[in-house]
Amino acid sequence: MMGQANDRQMFQLFAALLDYPVSNPAAAAEACAAGAAGHSQEAAALLSDFAAFAASASLGRLEEIYTAVFELDATRHPYVGFHLFGESYKRSAFLLALKEHYRRYDIQCGTELPDHLALMLRFLAATEHPAEAEELIRAALHPALRRMLKTTDDEPPDPDLPRLPARGDQYRWVLQALQGVLLAIVPDDAVVKDEALVEDFLPMTSD
């Protein structure tokens, strides 16, 4: 059920992990793993792996990897509306709707667009309406994460051969952990159609 205090803190921690790193995220990843364990042991293990990596990496290295993964690779852009609508009018309407909802909780976008994954997670942590949060997850985050985590590999890796993490795999672990936690909280029925999101997604709720 949405709205539990520990889940709010967990979403804040996920937001910190998926925002541009300004400090080493190892401690936040460990705390997030503890919160995620109540929903998914697999997600908790992925976050612990990320924490171990982050603890051994310099901030400059983390910044370099984050930029390569989320800014230089369009398939991993951290903008939910981009994955749902591309650069279209519907995305513009989606951004405006998000800004209006953020306003109720004094969530500041700064220089980022409102559909940045970290901002949407901060909204999940702040909203006082569980149904609103669940609709956000079902209608926007589930389909966006499916696209971000889609692989084009035709052949699975040989399980008998050791495989070092590819550049950026560590942030993929965080995305996979987030997907696992969200699926545990709100099952993905894959019924909502992208075309209907702006009209039906996040209806304005009376204060």
N, C-alpha and C positions, 0 to 999 in steps of 0.2 A: 504493500500500500504506500502511495506517495505521501510525502509530507512529514515523515519521521525525522527527528532531529539528526540522527546519525547519517541518514541519506542526504540531508541538506549539506552537511559537512563534506560528505563524500563527493557530491557534485561540485562543490567549491574546489576541492582538491583536484578533481579531474580537469576543471577549468584551468587551474594553475599549470597542470602538466601539459595541456594542449595549447597554452598561450606561448608566445615567444619567450624563451628562457632569459630571465634577468638575474637569476641566482640559481645555484645548483638545486635541482628538484628531487634529490635522493630522499630527503626526509619526507617531503610531501608524498612521494610515491609509496613509501612504506606505510604512512598513515592512511593513504587511499586503499592500499592493499588490505589493511585491517578492516576498513569499512566495507570493502567489496566482498570480503570472505563470507559475510552473512547472506550474500546472494549467489555467489559463484566461486568455488574454490579454484577453478581454472583461471578466472579473472584475477583473483588474488595472487596466484602464482606468476602470471604474466607481469603484474605490477611489481612484484618482488624482484623479478628478473630485471625489469627496467631500473628499479632502485639500485640494484647491484652494479649495473652498467654505469648509471649516472654518478655513483659514488666514486668510480674510478676514472671518470672523464673530466676534463677541464671545461669551464664554462664556454670558452671559445670553441671547443670541439662540439659541444651540444648546440651552440648557436649555428655552427656550420651545418650540422646534420639536420636541424630543424628547418633551416632555409632550403636545403636541397630537397627535403621531403615535401614540405607544405607550400613552398613558394615557387619552386622551379618545376615541380611535377604537377601538371593540371589535374591528373587523376586523384591527387591527394589534397587539392586546395581545401583549406579548412572552412569554406563558406558553404553552408548547407543549401542556401537558395541557388547557388551556382549549380550544384549537383542535381537539384530538382527541376530548374527552369532554364538553365543557361543564362545568357545575357538577354533578357526579354522584359517586356512590360510586366509580366506576372511576377518576376523576381522583384521588380521595383515596388509593386504593390505589397509583396511579402515583406520587404524591408520596412516599409512604412508601418505595416501592422505590428511588426516586432518592436519598432521604436515606441509606438504608442503603449504597448504593454510594458515595456521596460520603464517608461516614465512613471508608472504607478509604484515602482519599487526603487526609484532613483538609481537605476542601473545606467552608468555612463558608458557610451561607446567609445569616447575619445576619438582617435583617428581611424578606428576600425569600423567596418560595415556591421550592421546589426546581426547579420546571419553568420558571423564568425562562430565557430563551434564553442569556443570558450565563453562567449557572451551568452549563448543559448543555455549552456550549462549553469551559468550564474543565475539565469532566470529560473531554471528548474529549482535551484537552491532557495530562491527567494519567494516564488509564487505561493500564495495562500489558498490556491484553488487546485486541489488534487486532480480534478477532472481536466482542467486546463493543461496541467503538466502532462497527464497521460496522453492527451490529444497531440501535444507537441512531440512526444516520443513516437507515437504511432504514425502520425501523418508526415513528419519531417525527418526526425533523427534516424528512425529505422531505415527508410529508403536511402537516405544520404550515406549512412555508414555502409550499407550494402554496396553502393557504388565505390566508395573510397577503399573498401577492402577487397574488391573484385580483383582476381588475379587472371593474367592472360597466359600463364604457364600451361602448356599443353601436356607436359609430362611431369608427374610428381617426382620429387627428388628420390634418389636411391637411398632407402633407409640404412643400407649397409655402409654408405660412404659418409664420413663426417662432413658437416656443412657449417661453415662459419656464418654468423649473421651478416647479411648483406647490408650495405650502407643504408640506414634508415629503417631497418627491421625493428630497431628498438622502439621507435615511435609507432610502428605498426602494432607492437605488443600493447601499447596504451589504447589504441583504437579498438583492438580486439577485446581488451578487457572492458572497455566502455560498452561495446556492443553486447557482450555477455551479461553485464549487469542490467542494461536496459531491457534485454530480452527476458531476464528473470523477473523484472518488475512489471513490464507490460509486454505480453506476447505479441509477436509480429504476425498479424493475420494477412499481411500483404494484399489487403483488399482496397485500401484507399488509393485512388488514382491521383497522380500528380496534378492533372488538369483542374481538379476540384479544390486543391489546397487553399488557394487564396480566398475563395468564397467561404469555405467551411472551416478552415484551420484557425484556431485560436479566436473564437467569437469573443467579442468584448464582454467582460463580466462586470456587473454592477458592483461598486465598492460598498 
